[in-house]
């Protein structure tokens, strides 16, 4: 007696899975195991979709889990955006670690696209002084220390303005504002990642456009190697002026990468619309656009190298 169409299809699926497992054998090579796992994973979503299609009771797109790292990243990011903008010149030492965003509002030719927008030029995190810190005082004054460090870096570049060649433009500390958020220990880790994948700020190393601002200083083993793009277009730090250094990118290449980033990820202009965009990630019925995991300039574009002067771009 012939099986009903649905039973026959399920039986064929069972037989196909049995063939896949049989192909692995008793001691399969790692390459075979990898192919099987990748193949099964690729079909898992299709099986679940077929299961949902035959269920008269609809499944939500997702279940809210406040412990999920992605949910934490979104929540902390929204909390950061709720903070007021303050001039970078007015940051004062205060206890706490967390996340921050720096914004530009000047007229530098490279940054006209993001000037006075809701897209930060740089986002970062400040880890606590104590990895087990449970209260703000135990975290230390790490968040404001990072912002003060960045303010000093920008001020150093501004102080070099009179020595700039004609093809470079100066930056001014007064043209920068910031938001900062003190948060629970370790929440800053996932929040920073979410902020980078949302905005792709042009000074963050992950964006591969104009990295290097957050380098900490001279490294004796790398002095005779490369100069970061940030130090190419914003010179002034003594250790990056060493004539033995070669530029990682030319000013023209840096400008092209900045433009490519802003074309792929247009600057946000409206604060309310940005918050609404952030909230879509929590909706259980609408499917939000996927996070962009590769830099706007392309995954294969050369980025920060280990041989750049100044140490790790933190």
LUMGU-97110 format. One record per residue (C-alpha): residue in three letters; residue number from 1; y, z, x. Coordinates in nm, 2 decimals, always signed. Layout:
N
NODE   residu   num    north       up     east
NODE      Ala   NUM        Y        Z        X
...
This chain:
314
NODE   residu   num    north       up     east
NODE      Unk     1    +0.00    +0.00    +0.00
NODE      Unk     2    +0.33    -0.11    +0.14
NODE      Unk     3    +0.59    +0.16    +0.21
NODE      Unk     4    +0.92    +0.17    +0.02
NODE      Unk     5    +1.20    +0.01    +0.22
NODE      Unk     6    +1.37    +0.34    +0.30
NODE      Unk     7    +1.04    +0.49    +0.42
NODE      Unk     8    +0.96    +0.19    +0.62
NODE      Unk     9    +1.30    +0.20    +0.79
NODE      Unk    10    +1.27    +0.57    +0.88
NODE      Unk    11    +0.91    +0.50    +1.01
NODE      Unk    12    +1.05    +0.22    +1.23
NODE      Unk    13    +1.31    +0.46    +1.36
NODE      Unk    14    +1.05    +0.72    +1.44
NODE      Unk    15    +0.84    +0.46    +1.62
NODE      Unk    16    +1.14    +0.34    +1.82
NODE      Unk    17    +1.22    +0.69    +1.94
NODE      Unk    18    +0.85    +0.74    +2.04
NODE      Unk    19    +0.87    +0.42    +2.25
NODE      Unk    20    +1.19    +0.55    +2.42
NODE      Unk    21    +1.03    +0.88    +2.51
NODE      Unk    22    +0.71    +0.71    +2.62
NODE      Unk    23    +0.91    +0.48    +2.85
NODE      Unk    24    +1.02    +0.79    +3.04
NODE      Unk    25    +0.67    +0.88    +3.14
NODE      Unk    26    +0.58    +1.22    +3.29
NODE      Unk    27    +0.81    +1.21    +3.60
NODE      Unk    28    +1.08    +0.95    +3.54
NODE      Unk    29    +1.34    +0.85    +3.80
NODE      Unk    30    +1.68    +1.00    +3.75
NODE      Unk    31    +1.82    +0.65    +3.68
NODE      Unk    32    +1.58    +0.61    +3.39
NODE      Unk    33    +1.66    +0.96    +3.25
NODE      Unk    34    +2.03    +0.88    +3.27
NODE      Unk    35    +1.99    +0.55    +3.08
NODE      Unk    36    +1.78    +0.71    +2.81
NODE      Unk    37    +2.03    +1.00    +2.76
NODE      Unk    38    +2.32    +0.76    +2.75
NODE      Unk    39    +2.15    +0.53    +2.51
NODE      Unk    40    +2.05    +0.81    +2.27
NODE      Unk    41    +2.40    +0.96    +2.29
NODE      Unk    42    +2.54    +0.62    +2.20
NODE      Unk    43    +2.33    +0.60    +1.88
NODE      Unk    44    +2.37    +0.97    +1.78
NODE      Unk    45    +2.70    +0.91    +1.61
NODE      Unk    46    +2.56    +0.61    +1.42
NODE      Unk    47    +2.27    +0.82    +1.30
NODE      Unk    48    +2.50    +1.09    +1.18
NODE      Unk    49    +2.73    +0.84    +1.01
NODE      Unk    50    +2.43    +0.69    +0.82
NODE      Unk    51    +2.32    +1.04    +0.72
NODE      Unk    52    +2.67    +1.12    +0.59
NODE      Unk    53    +2.69    +0.79    +0.40
NODE      Unk    54    +2.38    +0.89    +0.20
NODE      Unk    55    +2.51    +1.24    +0.12
NODE      Unk    56    +2.70    +1.27    -0.21
NODE      Unk    57    +2.88    +1.58    -0.07
NODE      Unk    58    +3.14    +1.47    +0.19
NODE      Unk    59    +3.15    +1.63    +0.53
NODE      Unk    60    +3.50    +1.72    +0.68
NODE      Unk    61    +3.59    +1.53    +0.99
NODE      Unk    62    +3.59    +1.85    +1.19
NODE      Unk    63    +3.56    +2.22    +1.15
NODE      Unk    64    +3.85    +2.43    +1.28
NODE      Unk    65    +3.74    +2.65    +1.57
NODE      Unk    66    +4.02    +2.86    +1.73
NODE      Unk    67    +3.80    +2.91    +2.03
NODE      Unk    68    +3.76    +2.53    +2.09
NODE      Unk    69    +3.96    +2.44    +2.41
NODE      Unk    70    +4.11    +2.13    +2.25
NODE      Unk    71    +4.23    +2.35    +1.95
NODE      Unk    72    +4.38    +2.60    +2.19
NODE      Unk    73    +4.55    +2.33    +2.39
NODE      Unk    74    +4.71    +2.19    +2.07
NODE      Unk    75    +4.81    +2.54    +1.94
NODE      Unk    76    +4.98    +2.64    +2.27
NODE      Unk    77    +5.15    +2.30    +2.30
NODE      Unk    78    +5.30    +2.34    +1.95
NODE      Unk    79    +5.41    +2.69    +2.04
NODE      Unk    80    +5.58    +2.56    +2.35
NODE      Unk    81    +5.77    +2.30    +2.15
NODE      Unk    82    +5.89    +2.57    +1.92
NODE      Unk    83    +6.08    +2.73    +2.21
NODE      Unk    84    +6.45    +2.66    +2.26
NODE      Unk    85    +6.58    +2.43    +2.53
NODE      Unk    86    +6.76    +2.61    +2.81
NODE      Unk    87    +6.93    +2.47    +3.12
NODE      Unk    88    +6.72    +2.48    +3.43
NODE      Unk    89    +7.02    +2.64    +3.60
NODE      Unk    90    +7.00    +2.94    +3.37
NODE      Unk    91    +6.64    +3.04    +3.43
NODE      Unk    92    +6.61    +3.40    +3.54
NODE      Unk    93    +6.31    +3.60    +3.67
NODE      Unk    94    +6.09    +3.74    +3.39
NODE      Unk    95    +5.73    +3.85    +3.36
NODE      Unk    96    +5.46    +3.62    +3.23
NODE      Unk    97    +5.25    +3.32    +3.31
NODE      Unk    98    +5.20    +3.02    +3.09
NODE      Unk    99    +5.32    +2.66    +3.04
NODE      Unk   100    +5.65    +2.48    +3.06
NODE      Unk   101    +5.82    +2.14    +3.01
NODE      Unk   102    +6.12    +2.00    +3.20
NODE      Unk   103    +6.34    +1.75    +3.04
NODE      Unk   104    +6.61    +1.51    +3.17
NODE      Unk   105    +6.94    +1.43    +3.01
NODE      Unk   106    +7.13    +1.24    +3.28
NODE      Unk   107    +7.20    +0.88    +3.36
NODE      Unk   108    +6.97    +0.80    +3.65
NODE      Unk   109    +6.86    +0.44    +3.62
NODE      Unk   110    +6.49    +0.52    +3.65
NODE      Unk   111    +6.50    +0.78    +3.36
NODE      Unk   112    +6.72    +0.62    +3.10
NODE      Unk   113    +6.42    +0.57    +2.87
NODE      Unk   114    +6.35    +0.95    +2.85
NODE      Unk   115    +6.70    +1.09    +2.89
NODE      Unk   116    +6.79    +1.33    +2.61
NODE      Unk   117    +6.45    +1.26    +2.44
NODE      Unk   118    +6.16    +1.49    +2.34
NODE      Unk   119    +5.95    +1.35    +2.62
NODE      Unk   120    +5.95    +1.58    +2.92
NODE      Unk   121    +5.98    +1.44    +3.27
NODE      Unk   122    +5.74    +1.70    +3.40
NODE      Unk   123    +5.50    +1.96    +3.25
NODE      Unk   124    +5.32    +2.23    +3.43
NODE      Unk   125    +5.15    +2.56    +3.42
NODE      Unk   126    +5.19    +2.89    +3.60
NODE      Unk   127    +4.87    +3.09    +3.66
NODE      Unk   128    +4.88    +3.47    +3.64
NODE      Unk   129    +4.90    +3.68    +3.95
NODE      Unk   130    +4.58    +3.85    +3.83
NODE      Unk   131    +4.31    +3.63    +3.69
NODE      Unk   132    +4.21    +3.92    +3.46
NODE      Unk   133    +4.56    +4.00    +3.34
NODE      Unk   134    +4.56    +4.12    +2.98
NODE      Unk   135    +4.93    +4.21    +2.95
NODE      Unk   136    +5.24    +4.02    +3.05
NODE      Unk   137    +5.34    +4.26    +3.33
NODE      Unk   138    +5.00    +4.21    +3.50
NODE      Unk   139    +5.06    +3.83    +3.49
NODE      Unk   140    +5.36    +3.87    +3.72
NODE      Unk   141    +5.68    +3.67    +3.71
NODE      Unk   142    +5.49    +3.35    +3.76
NODE      Unk   143    +5.63    +3.12    +3.49
NODE      Unk   144    +5.99    +3.17    +3.58
NODE      Unk   145    +5.90    +3.15    +3.95
NODE      Unk   146    +5.76    +2.80    +3.91
NODE      Unk   147    +6.07    +2.69    +3.72
NODE      Unk   148    +6.30    +2.84    +3.99
NODE      Unk   149    +6.10    +2.66    +4.25
NODE      Unk   150    +6.15    +2.33    +4.07
NODE      Unk   151    +6.51    +2.40    +4.03
NODE      Unk   152    +6.54    +2.46    +4.40
NODE      Unk   153    +6.36    +2.13    +4.48
NODE      Unk   154    +6.59    +1.93    +4.25
NODE      Unk   155    +6.90    +2.11    +4.40
NODE      Unk   156    +6.78    +2.01    +4.75
NODE      Unk   157    +6.76    +1.65    +4.65
NODE      Unk   158    +7.11    +1.67    +4.49
NODE      Unk   159    +7.25    +1.82    +4.81
NODE      Unk   160    +7.13    +1.50    +4.99
NODE      Unk   161    +7.33    +1.27    +4.76
NODE      Unk   162    +7.60    +1.18    +5.01
NODE      Unk   163    +7.33    +1.05    +5.26
NODE      Unk   164    +7.15    +0.83    +5.01
NODE      Unk   165    +7.12    +0.46    +5.08
NODE      Unk   166    +7.30    +0.24    +4.84
NODE      Unk   167    +6.97    +0.14    +4.66
NODE      Unk   168    +6.89    +0.50    +4.55
NODE      Unk   169    +7.07    +0.71    +4.29
NODE      Unk   170    +7.12    +1.08    +4.30
NODE      Unk   171    +6.98    +1.34    +4.06
NODE      Unk   172    +7.17    +1.66    +3.95
NODE      Unk   173    +7.03    +1.99    +3.86
NODE      Unk   174    +7.28    +2.02    +3.57
NODE      Unk   175    +7.10    +1.73    +3.40
NODE      Unk   176    +6.77    +1.92    +3.35
NODE      Unk   177    +6.67    +2.16    +3.07
NODE      Unk   178    +6.34    +2.32    +3.00
NODE      Unk   179    +6.11    +2.50    +2.75
NODE      Unk   180    +5.88    +2.77    +2.86
NODE      Unk   181    +5.60    +2.97    +2.69
NODE      Unk   182    +5.44    +3.29    +2.81
NODE      Unk   183    +5.08    +3.28    +2.68
NODE      Unk   184    +4.75    +3.46    +2.71
NODE      Unk   185    +4.57    +3.43    +3.05
NODE      Unk   186    +4.38    +3.10    +3.08
NODE      Unk   187    +4.54    +2.94    +2.77
NODE      Unk   188    +4.78    +2.76    +3.01
NODE      Unk   189    +4.49    +2.56    +3.16
NODE      Unk   190    +4.40    +2.37    +2.84
NODE      Unk   191    +4.76    +2.35    +2.72
NODE      Unk   192    +4.88    +2.18    +3.04
NODE      Unk   193    +4.60    +1.92    +3.01
NODE      Unk   194    +4.69    +1.85    +2.64
NODE      Unk   195    +5.06    +1.81    +2.72
NODE      Unk   196    +4.99    +1.57    +3.00
NODE      Unk   197    +4.76    +1.36    +2.78
NODE      Unk   198    +5.02    +1.36    +2.50
NODE      Unk   199    +5.33    +1.27    +2.70
NODE      Unk   200    +5.21    +1.13    +3.04
NODE      Unk   201    +5.53    +1.27    +3.21
NODE      Unk   202    +5.64    +1.04    +3.49
NODE      Unk   203    +5.67    +1.32    +3.75
NODE      Unk   204    +5.31    +1.45    +3.69
NODE      Unk   205    +5.06    +1.33    +3.95
NODE      Unk   206    +4.81    +1.23    +3.68
NODE      Unk   207    +5.05    +0.97    +3.55
NODE      Unk   208    +5.05    +0.79    +3.89
NODE      Unk   209    +5.42    +0.69    +3.86
NODE      Unk   210    +5.65    +0.92    +4.05
NODE      Unk   211    +5.44    +1.22    +4.17
NODE      Unk   212    +5.53    +1.47    +4.44
NODE      Unk   213    +5.80    +1.69    +4.30
NODE      Unk   214    +5.57    +2.00    +4.29
NODE      Unk   215    +5.45    +1.98    +4.65
NODE      Unk   216    +5.50    +2.31    +4.81
NODE      Unk   217    +5.61    +2.23    +5.17
NODE      Unk   218    +5.51    +2.11    +5.51
NODE      Unk   219    +5.15    +2.08    +5.61
NODE      Unk   220    +5.11    +2.04    +5.99
NODE      Unk   221    +4.80    +1.82    +5.96
NODE      Unk   222    +4.97    +1.57    +5.73
NODE      Unk   223    +5.31    +1.53    +5.88
NODE      Unk   224    +5.24    +1.19    +6.03
NODE      Unk   225    +5.10    +1.04    +5.72
NODE      Unk   226    +5.24    +0.95    +5.37
NODE      Unk   227    +5.56    +1.04    +5.18
NODE      Unk   228    +5.52    +1.10    +4.81
NODE      Unk   229    +5.69    +0.87    +4.56
NODE      Unk   230    +5.92    +1.15    +4.45
NODE      Unk   231    +6.04    +1.20    +4.80
NODE      Unk   232    +6.09    +0.83    +4.84
NODE      Unk   233    +6.34    +0.81    +4.55
NODE      Unk   234    +6.47    +1.17    +4.57
NODE      Unk   235    +6.49    +1.24    +4.95
NODE      Unk   236    +6.63    +1.57    +5.08
NODE      Unk   237    +6.33    +1.80    +5.16
NODE      Unk   238    +6.33    +1.84    +5.54
NODE      Unk   239    +5.96    +1.81    +5.58
NODE      Unk   240    +5.95    +1.49    +5.38
NODE      Unk   241    +6.23    +1.33    +5.59
NODE      Unk   242    +6.02    +1.31    +5.90
NODE      Unk   243    +6.04    +0.96    +6.03
NODE      Unk   244    +5.68    +0.95    +6.12
NODE      Unk   245    +5.59    +0.94    +5.74
NODE      Unk   246    +5.53    +0.62    +5.56
NODE      Unk   247    +5.62    +0.57    +5.19
NODE      Unk   248    +5.33    +0.59    +4.95
NODE      Unk   249    +5.51    +0.34    +4.72
NODE      Unk   250    +5.83    +0.14    +4.76
NODE      Unk   251    +6.12    +0.22    +4.53
NODE      Unk   252    +6.06    -0.10    +4.35
NODE      Unk   253    +5.69    -0.02    +4.29
NODE      Unk   254    +5.79    +0.33    +4.16
NODE      Unk   255    +6.04    +0.18    +3.92
NODE      Unk   256    +5.77    -0.06    +3.79
NODE      Unk   257    +5.52    +0.22    +3.73
NODE      Unk   258    +5.78    +0.42    +3.55
NODE      Unk   259    +5.86    +0.13    +3.32
NODE      Unk   260    +5.49    +0.06    +3.26
NODE      Unk   261    +5.44    +0.42    +3.16
NODE      Unk   262    +5.73    +0.42    +2.92
NODE      Unk   263    +5.62    +0.10    +2.76
NODE      Unk   264    +5.26    +0.23    +2.70
NODE      Unk   265    +5.38    +0.57    +2.59
NODE      Unk   266    +5.72    +0.53    +2.42
NODE      Unk   267    +5.94    +0.84    +2.45
NODE      Unk   268    +5.95    +1.07    +2.15
NODE      Unk   269    +6.30    +1.10    +2.00
NODE      Unk   270    +6.26    +1.32    +1.69
NODE      Unk   271    +6.15    +1.68    +1.73
NODE      Unk   272    +6.02    +1.72    +1.38
NODE      Unk   273    +5.82    +1.40    +1.40
NODE      Unk   274    +5.67    +1.52    +1.73
NODE      Unk   275    +5.56    +1.84    +1.57
NODE      Unk   276    +5.41    +1.65    +1.28
NODE      Unk   277    +5.23    +1.43    +1.54
NODE      Unk   278    +5.09    +1.74    +1.70
NODE      Unk   279    +4.97    +1.88    +1.37
NODE      Unk   280    +4.76    +1.57    +1.29
NODE      Unk   281    +4.51    +1.69    +1.54
NODE      Unk   282    +4.42    +1.98    +1.30
NODE      Unk   283    +4.37    +1.76    +0.99
NODE      Unk   284    +4.01    +1.75    +0.87
NODE      Unk   285    +4.02    +1.43    +0.67
NODE      Unk   286    +4.25    +1.20    +0.85
NODE      Unk   287    +4.13    +1.07    +1.19
NODE      Unk   288    +4.41    +1.10    +1.45
NODE      Unk   289    +4.44    +0.85    +1.73
NODE      Unk   290    +4.22    +0.94    +2.03
NODE      Unk   291    +4.38    +1.10    +2.34
NODE      Unk   292    +4.46    +0.85    +2.61
NODE      Unk   293    +4.24    +0.95    +2.90
NODE      Unk   294    +4.35    +0.70    +3.15
NODE      Unk   295    +4.70    +0.68    +3.31
NODE      Unk   296    +4.93    +0.42    +3.15
NODE      Unk   297    +4.96    +0.23    +3.48
NODE      Unk   298    +4.58    +0.19    +3.48
NODE      Unk   299    +4.28    +0.39    +3.60
NODE      Unk   300    +4.26    +0.18    +3.92
NODE      Unk   301    +4.62    +0.21    +4.03
NODE      Unk   302    +4.65    +0.40    +4.36
NODE      Unk   303    +4.76    +0.76    +4.31
NODE      Unk   304    +4.81    +1.08    +4.52
NODE      Unk   305    +4.62    +1.08    +4.84
NODE      Unk   306    +4.49    +1.38    +5.05
NODE      Unk   307    +4.69    +1.25    +5.34
NODE      Unk   308    +5.03    +1.30    +5.18
NODE      Unk   309    +5.27    +1.53    +5.35
NODE      Unk   310    +5.36    +1.85    +5.17
NODE      Unk   311    +5.02    +1.96    +5.06
NODE      Unk   312    +4.86    +1.94    +4.71
NODE      Unk   313    +5.08    +1.82    +4.43
NODE      Unk   314    +5.04    +2.12    +4.21
